[in-house]
Amino acid sequence: MKTTGVWKPLTRWAIGLILLLPASYFALSLTLRMIFGYTKLYYGLAPSFLESHPDIFSFDTAAWILYGPVCCVLLNMPVSTRPNMFSSQSAVFKTQHWLNTAIFLQALMLFVLTAGWFFIEHFRYH
């Protein structure tokens, strides 16, 4: 298997999966609150966004939830997609490793969800 950069793709996949755990837990608690009305998990985790410092680069629980998917995207993007513009195939990107692509797409979706929630809550309370 050809290595990409310094790490093998499986190592990048495992690190990306670990980086997605806080955001996935937050998405689960938000889903349980919105659909089923179960608020115990949500209120144990959500105040960390509201009580955090106004500095965007502060590193606390909110940073793990918000910047974990960003780091995961940056880590898995070079492995999961490769430019394919100079070949005869019609696809712009060629998928190399499906595990990295799955983690990459999940990280994008979780970042959009958490960033959207963050902006809604910010405008709601300020």
N, C-alpha and C positions, 0 to 999 in steps of 0.2 A: 504494500500500500504506500502510495506516495505521501510524504509528509508536507504539510502546508505551514510555512514559517517555522516556528520553533516547536510547536506542539502537534501531536497527531489529532485528527478530527474527533476521535472518540474522547480524548481528554478535554477538548473544547466543548463537546456535548455535555460531558459530566459537570464541568464547571458552570456551564450555562444553566443546566438544570438546577444546580444548587443556588445560583443567583435568582432564579425564578420562584423559589419557595416562598419568600415573604410576600411577593405580589400575588401569588396564587392563593395564599391563605387570606389575604385581604379581599380578593375577588370572591372567594367562597363566602366570607363573612358578609360582604355586601349583597351577594345574591340571596343568602338566607334571610337577610333583613328585608330586602325588597319584595321577595316572593312569598315567604312564609311568615314574616313578621318576627323572626327569632333575632333578638337584639343583643344577647349576651356576648357573643363573639365580636360583634361589630363595635359596641361601646367599649369593649376592652382594648380595641386596637385603633379606632378612628380618632379619639382625642389626641393621639400623638401628632396628627397633622395640625390640629388647631392649636396645640400648646407648643409647637416647635417655634424656633426663632424665625424672624422674618428673613434671615439670610438664606438665599436659595441654595448655597453650598454647605449648609450645616449638615453634619453627619450624625443622624439619629435614626430612630425607627422609621420616620417618614422617608428618610433618604434611602434606607434599604428597600422600601416598597417602591419608591419612584425611580431610583437610579439603577436598581438591580436589572430590570429589563433593558435599560439602555446599554449597560455594560455587556449584557448577553447578546444584544443585537450586534454591537461592535466586535464581539469576540467570534460570533458564528457566521457573520455575513461573508467574510472572505472564503470560508470553507464551503458554505452552502451554495453560493452563486458565483459563477465565473463568467466574465464577459465572453460572448460568442458572436461578435459582430463580423468577423472576417471569414466565416465559414459559409458553406452553402446551405446550412440549416436555417429555417425561418425563425427559430426562437432567439430572443435577445440574450437570455441567460440560460446557461446549461447547468442543470442540477447535478452535483457530484455525490453528495452524501445526504440521504433522506433524513437521518436522525438530526443532523445539524439544521436542515431546512425546516423540520417540524419545530425545533426549539426556537429558531429564528422567527418563524411566523407567530408562534405563541407569545414570544417576547414582544413583538410588535403590537399584537392585540392587547396584551396586558398593559403595555405602556400607554396606549390610547385610552384604555379604560381608566387607569389611575390618573393620568393627566387630566382627562375630562372631569373626573370626580373632584380632583384637586381644584380646578378652576371654578366649578360650580359651587363648591363649598366656600371657596375664597370670596366669590362675589355675593354669596348668600349671607355671610357673617360680617363682611366688611363694607 
